[in-house]
Amino acid sequence: MTGALVGVIVLLALAIVVIAWYAAARVKTAGRELGQPDHVTDQVMSEVVAELRKWQAEAAHWKATAERLQRELDGKQ
């Protein structure tokens, strides 16, 4: 076989793999529209909101700690 024939065969094989991958993705996402929530949206959002609340509580804690330390420093001066 010549190098050109091998190149064409490899190119065709890659094209078939890409087309199959695209078709499988289309079948998996059938019936869904962009921007529409799916079956995991509520779970993900509740986890994100819970994590946000943890970060907010931690930020409030460190802010209160910084304010307390600043008051202690101001009182000593």
C-alpha positions in Angstrom: 0.0 0.0 0.0 1.1 3.5 -0.7 1.4 6.2 1.9 -1.5 8.1 0.3 -3.8 5.1 0.6 -2.9 4.7 4.2 -3.5 8.4 4.8 -7.0 8.2 3.2 -7.9 5.1 5.3 -6.8 6.8 8.5 -8.7 10.0 7.5 -11.9 7.9 6.8 -11.5 6.1 10.1 -11.3 9.3 12.0 -14.3 10.8 10.2 -16.3 7.7 11.0 -15.4 8.0 14.7 -16.3 11.7 14.8 -19.6 11.1 13.1 -20.5 8.2 15.4 -19.5 10.4 18.4 -21.7 13.2 17.1 -24.7 10.9 16.5 -24.4 9.4 20.0 -24.4 12.9 21.5 -27.4 13.9 19.5 -29.3 10.7 20.7 -28.3 11.4 24.3 -29.5 15.0 24.2 -32.7 14.4 22.2 -35.6 16.4 23.5 -33.5 18.9 25.5 -33.3 22.5 24.6 -30.5 24.9 25.5 -31.3 26.7 28.8 -33.9 24.1 29.9 -33.1 22.4 33.3 -32.4 18.7 33.3 -32.7 16.0 36.0 -29.6 17.2 37.9 -30.2 20.9 37.9 -32.0 21.1 41.2 -29.4 19.0 43.0 -26.5 21.0 41.6 -28.1 24.3 42.4 -28.9 23.2 46.0 -25.2 22.1 46.5 -24.0 25.4 45.0 -26.3 27.4 47.3 -25.2 25.4 50.3 -21.6 26.0 49.5 -22.2 29.7 49.0 -23.9 29.9 52.4 -20.8 28.2 54.0 -18.5 30.8 52.3 -20.8 33.6 53.5 -20.8 32.3 57.0 -17.0 32.0 57.0 -16.6 35.5 55.6 -18.9 36.9 58.3 -16.9 35.0 61.0 -13.5 36.4 59.8 -15.0 39.9 59.4 -16.2 39.7 63.0 -12.8 38.4 64.2 -11.0 41.2 62.4 -13.4 43.8 63.9 -12.9 42.4 67.4 -9.1 42.4 67.0 -9.2 46.0 65.7 -11.3 47.0 68.7 -8.7 45.3 71.0 -5.9 47.1 69.3 -7.7 50.5 69.5 -8.4 49.9 73.2 -4.7 49.3 74.0 -3.5 52.5 72.3 
